[in-house]
Amino acid sequence: MHRQLTFAQACAHLRIPEQVLRDAVKYGEVPCRRQGQEAVFDADELDAWGSRRILGLKQKELLPEHTASTRQEAKTFAEDLLLPQLLKPAYVELDFTAKTRKSVLHDLVDMAEGLELLYNPADLFEQLEAREAFSSTALPGGIALPHPHHQDPYLIAEPFMLIARARKPVWFGAEDDAATDLFCLICCGENMRHLHVLARLCMMIRETAFLSILREAESPDDLVEAAFAAELALLKTLR
C-alpha cells in the first residue's frame, strides 16, 4: 500500500513552504485527493512531482531553495560535496551508443548492473520509465537527469550517479525539443538527498562549466576531477 501524507506532512516531506504547496494544489499542479476539506498526497507521486518542480524552477527560485537545502543537509562544508559521494571514474561512459529514449534507460540500467550497484535491475528500469512518462527529465542544453519515479533504498546497493556521453544525440523529450547527448542517472534511495542532489546539478548546469566539462573530457578521470572542481567552486559562492 502506498503511503499517504497530510498537507503538513507533505510540506515537511519536500521541505517547501506551505504556500508553495497550497498554490500547486489550487492550480492542479500536484497529484492529490480530497479527504473532507484537506488535500491528501500519495508519497510516491509527491516525490515525482517534487523532482519535476526542481527541474522546472527558474534560477531566481532555484538559488534560495538550493542554498537552504545546502544549509539543512550538511553540518560541514566538506559533507556537502555531493558528487564525491556518488560519482567515480568507473561510473562514466564517454562513448554511449544508445539511440532511443528506451535504449538510453536500458543501457544505463545495464551499466549500473555491471557495476553491481543494483538489487533488481528490472525494477529500476520500470521506475525510470515511469518517471519519464510522468514528465521528461531532459533539460535545455542537451542534458537529461533520469532518476527513479520514487526513491527506494531497497532498489540500490548504494547511492550513485552514472554519467554517459552519447556518441550521437538522442531525442529525450526536452522542452526545447532539442536532442540530448548527456545523461546523468541519479539514484539516491532517499527523497530529501535526491532533491538536494537534483538541485545541486541544476545549479551546476546553470552556474558552472559543467556541460562543457562533460562534453570535452578526454577520460573518465579527467571528467570526474573537473566535475568535482566545478561543484567545489559553486559551493564557495554559497558560503
C-alpha positions, 0 to 999 in steps of 0.5 A: 500500500502506498503511503499517504501524507497530510498537507503538513506532512507533505510540506515537511516531506519536500521541505517547501513552504506551505504556500508553495504547496497550497498554490500547486494544489489550487492550480492542479499542479500536484497529484492529490485527493480530497479527504473532507476539506484537506488535500491528501498526497500519495508519497510516491507521486509527491516525490515525482512531482517534487523532482519535476518542480526542481527541474522546472524552477527558474534560477531566481527560485532555484538559488534560495531553495538550493542554498537552504537545502545546502544549509539543512543537509550538511553540518560541514562544508566538506559533507556537502560535496555531493558528487564525491559521494556518488560519482567515480571514474568507473561510473562514466561512459564517454562513448554511449551508443544508445539511440532511443529514449528506451535504449538510453534507460536500458543501457544505463540500467545495464551499466549500473548492473555491471557495476553491481550497484543494483538489487533488481535491475528490472525494477529500476528500469520500470521506475525510470520509465515511469518517471519519464512518462510522468514528465521528461527529465531532459533539460535545455542544453542537451542534458537529461537527469533520469532518476527513479519515479520514487526513491527506494533504498531497497532498489540500490546497493548504494547511492550513485550517479552514472554519467554517459556521453552519447556518441550521437544525440538522442531525442529525450523529450526536452522542452526545447525539443532539442536532442540530448547527448548527456545523461546523468542517472541519479539514484539516491534511495532517499527523497530529501538527498535526491532533491538536494542532489537534483538541485545541486546539478541544476545549479551546476548546469546553470552556474558552472562549466559543467556541460562543457566539462562533460562534453570535452573530457578526454577520460573518465578521470579527467571528467570526474576531477573537473566535475568535482572542481566545478561543484567545489567552486559553486559551493564557495559562492554559497558560503 
